[in-house]
């Protein structure tokens, strides 16, 4: 059972923390001897984060929802084919007017896996197929551990190199991401229950790690002159491109769902799981893959996209919830008086010999209406 | 009665004539149909004329078609040129005569078949029992004290009794599959909209289809071709699954045993929300049936069959939002079923929950309580109609026992796969028609 909080359009506490961290790093960046310490702690935080990811990932959830394999293929295609294609197209289109590293960051976000928690939560609010969402989002994250770095290596070039994925990056990914993830996942039989039970206690570690990486990244970025490189025009353009990207992906997913005749509940899964990008995976992974001085600017588009996807998905989930809300059960006439009134409105007169039979048949239809409205929405 | 393909082969080869076949057939109907209460009109003049035309074509050295001289009957809701289409109701006994034959009749006659009778039904096809106030209750040829099922009960009874080799019926929520199961013959409800509905008195547009009753799968396949049904390639191999959940409740143990024997390794799958699907079908049928007859009910409700009348009035009184909710559920449900069917070619399910009920006590046990056969014999067929998928009722071979059928349910447009699989079951002796004791033995060949 997924427990949900009411979706909100106001920035959440974590976003405020993120903004505060970026502002803090801009004014009080880590300098001098503090830098290697902050970077080491950030590296450890990344490893811890992926350890927790591994421990939280449920293979059972993936296997239980795996029967709906076509849906999962659509979600994965949206996450790892459609998104990167749009990212590459945007780079080609806006190369001349936007900062190169920001566009790199935009492409980077398109290569990331889907979110787990918010995808599932929005699917549940919208009345979608929660079991399938759990499977799809988990599968996307599992595959992303390997596929995202590979796509980064394949599609991105950073710092004048032909590929972002150097041998050093591969080692870092293996040590910081893959090994902790696998260790965490292997230990799941022993620590999984503890982690599930103490989600609230562990959340500060989870989120604190991300904030630490962001602080480390923006400290380096500020030292590299990020705010002289990125202005309000760039940020506005990023906002616009993120919005465009999200609209294109969502439109394509709804179109595909209609084309292949997905049921509404599965269409909602495709819409929400297929259009999300994970900040929780993306920030630490960037820390592992990209040079420290570039991480800040590369994760900036992801941070902006993250908030836009939350706003838009919250609005859509609420709308789906309203549309799919259980309609009020229409009442049938049951007594002789009610039957006569209803019949008169339709220009019918119920002759006396008919009344008993009509009443009995309406009672039967009433029972069928009860059954139709018995669980959830009809 | 010989199979349709055998009769046609004999007529085409000159071994017998269409007139001789018809003579034998009319004699059988005259002798036997009265006690079955299955026939509403014998169309002797028309039949003689059609049989003569077939013989004339053969005499001229031409081929009258794959159904040369094969006699058949139609449920009393098909337009027959020159006759009122009554839909089993005295309300339309004096209606203006139909100006043309129904499309299906035209196709059969073009293939050489000879129309000989119109057949009894529940008034306006609203029932699973063929209890008709005007014509009487159709009897089951296996036991005249039992129902033949409905609403196409007359069409099933004449074929099961060996009086006609095949007949046409209509199936909205089970009106072919139920009588086929209770009388022990083959009956098909095609993919919704697959067979021509022109000239057929409607009941509930969302689910109405015409279909066939036959004595063998060879006849079924031949007639399917003649009626212009889809001719898609049959799946090979056929992936068979057994329906579980509600389809294993309210069922005869022999039906379960048969399904398990047919597909011992087939997965047992559950269709979601099956009770809701049946209820939605029930509500949509009531609303559409009521709407169709609303004007006539406001004009002269007392001219209706009392049992049908009260059901139709109740349908008229259903609030529109309830109908809309049921249709919305149906639209979503059909898509869910398509996804489930992607991994299977044939689903096995019971056609009826029990053998034919007694006419003196037309009630059946559903969930441990007695309920009206007229409304509840469709417990297993109605949810399938709701999906629009094709369903073939096949008779279990069980000599000495009252008949029982299974549904073979396929993907939309996959009748060829159902036929192929049913023919295989027939060849293995798992299914097949068992003639009732004392069935008409006249033989025109």
Interface residues (C-beta under 8 A of the other chain):
Chain A: X68 X70 X261 X262 X263 X264 X265 X266 X327 X330 X331 X332 X333 X339 X342 X343 X346 X347 X348 X349 X350 X351 X353 X354 X356 X357 X358 X360 X361 X362 X364 X365 X367 X368 X369 X370 X371 X372 X373 X374 X375 X378
Chain B: X273 X275 X276 X278 X279 X280 X282 X283 X286 X294 X297 X298 X301 X302 X306 X307 X309 X310 X311 X313 X314 X315 X316 X317 X318 X319 X321 X322 X325 X326 X328 X329 X332 X335 X336 X338 X339 X342 X375
